[in-house]
Amino acid sequence: MSQLEFDDNAARTLEAMYLTPDVVGQRAKVIEMLAPAPGEHVLDIGAGPGLLAYDLARMVGESGRLVGLDASAAMLKVARTRLAAMPQAECMEGDAADLTFPDASFDIAVSTQVHEYVADMEKAVKELHRVLKPGGRALVLDTDWRSIVWHSSDKARMERVLQCWDDHLADPHLPATLGARMRRAGFRVLRVEIVPMLSPRWQPVSYAAGIMKTIRGYAAANGDRHGLSKEEVQAWYDDQLRLAERGEFFFSLNRYAFLAMR
């Protein structure tokens, strides 16, 4: 697995993607499923630029607590700036598979687009269970990249680009096994919801447009193991722009949100 590197530029790019309508809708769905209440203690694992953490901190209020964890210093800088005016919120460096909190510390734990990067999922899910209070809620949201429907003029090249992209994840198909993993760790799974990233036509301010640029950068740097040259990766990207110009762009990808109770 070749991980994505999150420097300051990458952090800003990710923040812009998280502000697109698709991902704003995802945050609304996560908040609806979790239903945070004033005074609750919340752990946001993989807080990224802090957009979800900001909303959750506002909802639990100053009588509550919000802790945002991230492994990236660049992401933590963005999140800390966003949350600076909230005394109930703090951000710290952390590892999803090694949570440094006492047992039963939180009412809510949430993790969006994080656990698919975690190599030791059994430990990560046990840690999630451990830090929750009895009756506490966990929400884990991840993508299964087999769910993608992405139109291309060259299907074989598209497949190779997506196979290369899969390499950046520990498990690009985590949702298929996530419910069973959570139940084995002692959770009761309450709800599973699909959260679509859908662009039936080209929209430059969209998840599809943002991830297209990210995949181009990753595949250009790592495509050799799949026989992809930088020129082929650029040709893949240019093909998508031509399809967009002709009104033939189509992108759909499913994320899956699992709500569980300890």
C-alpha positions as CSV (number, residue, x, y, z in Angstrom):
1,M,0.0,0.0,0.0
2,S,1.3,3.5,-1.0
3,Q,-0.3,5.9,1.3
4,L,-1.4,9.4,0.3
5,E,0.7,12.1,1.8
6,F,-1.1,15.0,3.3
7,D,1.0,18.2,3.2
8,D,-0.4,21.7,3.4
9,N,-1.4,21.7,-0.2
10,A,-3.1,18.3,0.0
11,A,-4.9,19.4,3.2
12,R,-6.3,22.4,1.3
13,T,-7.3,20.2,-1.6
14,L,-9.1,17.8,0.7
15,E,-10.8,20.6,2.5
16,A,-12.2,22.0,-0.9
17,M,-13.5,18.5,-1.7
18,Y,-15.2,18.2,1.7
19,L,-17.0,21.5,0.9
20,T,-18.6,20.1,-2.3
21,P,-22.4,19.4,-2.2
22,D,-21.9,15.6,-2.2
23,V,-19.7,15.6,0.9
24,V,-21.8,18.4,2.7
25,G,-24.8,16.0,2.2
26,Q,-22.7,13.2,3.7
27,R,-22.0,15.2,6.8
28,A,-25.7,16.0,7.1
29,K,-26.5,12.2,6.9
30,V,-23.8,11.4,9.6
31,I,-25.2,14.0,12.0
32,E,-28.8,12.8,11.4
33,M,-27.7,9.2,12.2
34,L,-25.7,10.1,15.3
35,A,-28.2,12.7,16.7
36,P,-25.7,14.3,19.1
37,A,-27.2,15.9,22.2
38,P,-25.9,18.8,24.3
39,G,-23.4,17.7,26.9
40,E,-22.3,14.5,25.1
41,H,-18.6,13.6,24.7
42,V,-17.6,13.0,21.0
43,L,-14.5,11.4,19.5
44,D,-13.9,12.2,15.8
45,I,-11.3,9.7,14.5
46,G,-9.6,11.1,11.4
47,A,-11.0,14.6,11.8
48,G,-9.3,15.9,8.6
49,P,-10.0,19.6,8.1
50,G,-12.4,19.6,11.0
51,L,-15.7,20.3,9.2
52,L,-17.6,17.5,10.8
53,A,-15.9,18.1,14.1
54,Y,-17.0,21.8,14.0
55,D,-20.7,20.8,13.5
56,L,-20.5,18.2,16.2
57,A,-18.8,20.6,18.7
58,R,-21.6,23.1,18.1
59,M,-24.3,20.5,18.7
60,V,-22.8,19.2,22.0
61,G,-22.2,22.8,23.2
62,E,-19.9,24.0,25.9
63,S,-21.3,21.5,28.3
64,G,-20.0,18.7,26.0
65,R,-16.6,17.7,24.6
66,L,-15.3,17.1,21.1
67,V,-11.9,15.5,20.6
68,G,-10.6,15.3,17.0
69,L,-7.8,12.9,16.1
70,D,-5.7,12.8,13.0
71,A,-2.4,11.4,12.0
72,S,-1.5,14.3,9.7
73,A,0.1,17.5,11.1
74,A,-1.2,19.5,8.1
75,M,-4.8,18.3,8.7
76,L,-4.5,19.1,12.5
77,K,-3.4,22.6,11.7
78,V,-6.5,23.2,9.5
79,A,-8.8,21.6,12.1
80,R,-7.4,23.5,15.0
81,T,-7.8,26.8,13.2
82,R,-11.5,25.9,12.4
83,L,-12.2,24.9,16.1
84,A,-10.1,27.6,17.8
85,A,-13.1,29.6,19.2
86,M,-14.7,26.5,20.7
87,P,-13.5,25.8,24.3
88,Q,-15.2,22.3,24.2
89,A,-13.1,21.2,21.2
90,E,-9.5,20.0,21.0
91,C,-7.5,18.3,18.3
92,M,-4.6,15.9,18.8
93,E,-2.4,13.5,16.9
94,G,-3.8,9.9,17.1
95,D,-4.0,6.4,15.6
96,A,-7.3,4.7,15.0
97,A,-5.9,1.4,16.1
98,D,-4.3,2.7,19.3
99,L,-6.7,5.2,21.0
100,T,-5.0,6.7,24.0
101,F,-8.2,7.3,26.1
102,P,-9.5,5.5,29.2
103,D,-12.3,2.9,28.8
104,A,-15.8,4.3,28.4
105,S,-14.7,7.9,27.7
106,F,-17.1,8.9,25.0
107,D,-20.9,8.9,24.2
108,I,-20.2,9.0,20.5
109,A,-17.3,7.9,18.2
110,V,-17.3,8.7,14.5
111,S,-14.9,7.9,11.7
112,T,-15.5,8.8,8.1
113,Q,-13.2,7.6,5.3
114,V,-10.5,6.5,7.8
115,H,-10.8,2.8,8.6
116,E,-10.2,1.7,5.0
117,Y,-6.7,3.0,5.6
118,V,-6.2,1.0,8.8
119,A,-4.2,-2.2,8.5
120,D,-5.2,-3.8,11.8
121,M,-9.0,-3.4,11.6
122,E,-9.7,-6.0,14.3
123,K,-7.7,-3.9,16.8
124,A,-9.2,-0.7,15.6
125,V,-12.8,-1.9,16.0
126,K,-12.0,-3.2,19.5
127,E,-10.5,0.1,20.4
128,L,-13.6,1.9,19.1
129,H,-15.8,-0.4,21.4
130,R,-13.5,0.1,24.4
131,V,-13.5,3.9,24.5
132,L,-17.3,4.1,24.2
133,K,-19.6,4.2,27.3
134,P,-22.2,1.4,27.5
135,G,-25.0,2.5,25.2
136,G,-22.7,4.8,23.3
137,R,-23.0,5.1,19.5
138,A,-20.3,4.5,16.9
139,L,-20.6,5.6,13.3
140,V,-18.1,4.3,10.7
141,L,-18.4,5.4,7.1
142,D,-16.2,4.0,4.3
143,T,-16.2,3.5,0.6
144,D,-16.4,0.2,-1.3
145,W,-14.6,1.0,-4.5
146,R,-16.2,-2.0,-6.3
147,S,-19.4,0.2,-6.3
148,I,-18.0,2.6,-8.8
149,V,-19.7,3.3,-12.1
150,W,-17.5,5.7,-14.1
151,H,-17.9,6.2,-17.8
152,S,-14.7,6.1,-19.9
153,S,-13.9,5.8,-23.6
154,D,-11.2,3.2,-22.7
155,K,-12.6,0.7,-20.2
156,A,-9.3,-1.2,-19.9
157,R,-7.3,1.9,-19.1
158,M,-9.9,3.0,-16.6
159,E,-9.7,-0.4,-14.8
160,R,-5.9,-0.1,-14.6
161,V,-6.1,3.4,-13.2
162,L,-8.6,2.3,-10.5
163,Q,-6.6,-0.8,-9.7
164,C,-3.6,1.5,-9.1
165,W,-5.8,3.8,-6.9
166,D,-6.9,0.8,-4.8
167,D,-3.2,0.4,-3.7
168,H,-3.5,3.5,-1.5
169,L,-5.9,1.8,0.8
170,A,-5.4,-1.1,3.3
171,D,-8.9,-2.4,2.3
172,P,-10.7,-0.8,-0.7
173,H,-13.7,-3.0,0.0
174,L,-14.1,-2.6,3.8
175,P,-17.8,-2.0,4.0
176,A,-18.5,-5.6,2.8
177,T,-17.0,-7.0,6.0
178,L,-17.5,-4.0,8.4
179,G,-20.8,-5.0,9.9
180,A,-19.5,-8.5,10.8
181,R,-16.3,-7.0,12.3
182,M,-18.3,-4.6,14.5
183,R,-20.6,-7.4,15.7
184,R,-17.6,-9.5,16.6
185,A,-16.2,-6.7,18.6
186,G,-19.4,-6.5,20.7
187,F,-21.4,-3.8,18.9
188,R,-25.0,-4.0,18.0
189,V,-25.4,-2.7,14.4
190,L,-28.5,-0.5,14.3
191,R,-28.5,1.0,10.8
192,V,-26.6,0.8,7.5
193,E,-27.1,3.6,5.0
194,I,-25.7,4.2,1.5
195,V,-24.3,7.6,1.0
196,P,-23.8,8.2,-2.8
197,M,-21.3,10.4,-4.5
198,L,-23.2,10.9,-7.7
199,S,-22.4,13.2,-10.7
200,P,-24.7,12.2,-13.6
201,R,-23.1,15.1,-15.5
202,W,-19.9,17.1,-15.2
203,Q,-19.8,19.6,-12.3
204,P,-16.4,21.2,-11.5
205,V,-17.4,21.7,-7.9
206,S,-18.1,18.1,-7.0
207,Y,-16.6,15.1,-5.3
208,A,-16.1,13.5,-8.7
209,A,-14.0,16.4,-10.0
210,G,-11.9,16.6,-6.9
211,I,-11.2,12.8,-6.7
212,M,-10.4,12.8,-10.4
213,K,-7.5,15.2,-9.8
214,T,-6.3,13.3,-6.7
215,I,-6.3,10.0,-8.6
216,R,-4.4,11.5,-11.5
217,G,-1.7,12.6,-9.1
218,Y,-1.5,9.3,-7.3
219,A,-1.5,7.2,-10.5
220,A,1.1,9.3,-12.2
221,A,3.4,8.8,-9.2
222,N,2.6,5.1,-8.6
223,G,1.3,3.7,-11.9
224,D,4.4,1.8,-12.9
225,R,3.5,-1.3,-10.9
226,H,0.3,-1.5,-13.0
227,G,2.1,-0.7,-16.3
228,L,0.7,2.8,-16.4
229,S,3.0,5.6,-17.8
230,K,2.5,9.2,-16.8
231,E,1.3,9.8,-20.4
232,E,-1.4,7.1,-20.1
233,V,-2.6,8.6,-16.8
234,Q,-2.8,12.0,-18.4
235,A,-4.7,10.5,-21.4
236,W,-7.2,9.0,-18.9
237,Y,-7.7,12.4,-17.3
238,D,-8.0,14.2,-20.7
239,D,-10.6,11.6,-21.8
240,Q,-12.8,12.6,-18.8
241,L,-12.5,16.2,-19.8
242,R,-13.5,15.5,-23.4
243,L,-16.5,13.4,-22.2
244,A,-17.5,16.4,-20.0
245,E,-17.3,18.7,-22.9
246,R,-19.6,16.4,-24.9
247,G,-22.1,16.0,-22.1
248,E,-21.2,12.4,-21.6
249,F,-19.6,12.4,-18.1
250,F,-21.0,10.0,-15.5
251,F,-19.6,9.1,-12.1
252,S,-21.3,7.2,-9.2
253,L,-19.6,5.8,-6.1
254,N,-21.2,4.5,-2.9
255,R,-20.1,5.1,0.7
256,Y,-21.6,3.0,3.5
257,A,-22.4,4.4,7.0
258,F,-22.7,1.8,9.8
259,L,-24.4,3.0,13.0
260,A,-23.8,0.7,16.0
261,M,-24.3,0.8,19.7
262,R,-22.0,-0.6,22.4
